[in-house]
Amino acid sequence: LLSPYTELAVPAVVPQLSSKHVLTTEWMAGLPIDKAAAEGAIEPAERDRIGERLLWLTLSELFKFRFMQTDPNWSNFLYEPRTRQLSMIDFGACREYDAPFAASYLRLVRACA
């Protein structure tokens, strides 16, 4: 789903170390987003770009892909300063949403705007 978006990275699955109940992926370099910001590793303009990408990702997951990583823990997103990429990790809480749910949720968002 995210392969066309080079600013976002998803680790490759390691099939020989995965099973029905265990998903093993490659190591992704980077700092958890909250730590990178706290340590001052991100300039304000870059922090804004990352925030925009995270908002785009959240809305795209829900309304375009209708498949979402549903654990909103900032440590599940890594920032790699050398490449400016965001990596998503920890896929233990993902779920698919049907079109009627997404449409209802969008109506709720619009009503609150």
N, C-alpha and C positions, 0 to 999 in steps of 0.2 A: 504493500500500500504506500509506503513512504520512499521507495527507491527513486522516484523522480526528483525528490527534494534533497539535494546534496548537503544542505545545511543541517539536516537531521540524520542521525545514524542509529541503526538497530543492529545489535550484535548477531553474528551468525550462530546458528544452532550447531552444537557438536553432537551429531547423532549417536556416535559410539558411546557417549557418556550420558545420554538421555534415555528415559524410559517413559512408560505410561504416566508415571507419577512424578518424574523429575525432569526438568528442562535445564540442560546445561548449555551455556553460551560462551562465546569467546570473551576475553577480557577487554573492557573498553577503558581507555585512558581518559582522565579528566577529573575535575573536582565536582562534588555535589554543588548544585547551583547556589544553595544558601551559604555554603562555606566559601565559595569563590567570591560572592558579594561581600561577605563579612570580612574576608581577608584583603579586600581592596584590589583584587586581581582583575576586576572588570571596570572599565571606564563608564561614565554615565551613558554615553551614546551606545556603547555595546550592551549595557544592561537594558536600555530601551529596546534595542533590536531583539535581544533574547526574550524580553517580555512580549513583544509583538509576535515572535515565532511561537511561544508557548500558548498565547491566546489563539493564534491561527490553528495550532495543532489541536487544541481542545475543541474548538468549534468544528474543525474538519473531521475529527474522530467521531463526534456525535452526529453531525448533520450530513456529512459527505460519505464517510466510510461506514458509519453506523457500527463501528467497532472501536472500543475504547479501553485503554489501560486505566483501570478505575481505582488505583491506589495513588491518591494525590500527595505522595510523600516527596518533598523536594530532593531527597537523596536518591530518588529513582530517575533523576535527570542529571546528567553530567555535562559539564562545559569543558571543552578542550581549547585552551587559549591559543595554541599554535595553529589550529585549523579553524577556529571559531565555530566548530560543530557542537551541536547538542546531541547527546546520546541518550536513548531511552533504555533503561535496564529494569529488571524485576517484573516479569510478566505473570506473576502468580494471581493477579486479580484483573483479568480482562473479560470483557463481555460484549456480546453482539446485541444491537438494538434493532427492533423491527421498524419499518417505515411509519406506522401509525404512532408509535411512541415518540419518535424523533419529531414528527409533525406536531404532536400535542405539546411537546416540550418547547418547540420553537414558538408556538402560539403563546405559551406562558412567558417566554422571554420577551416577546413583543409587547405583551400586556403590561409588563413591568417597566418597559422602556419609557 
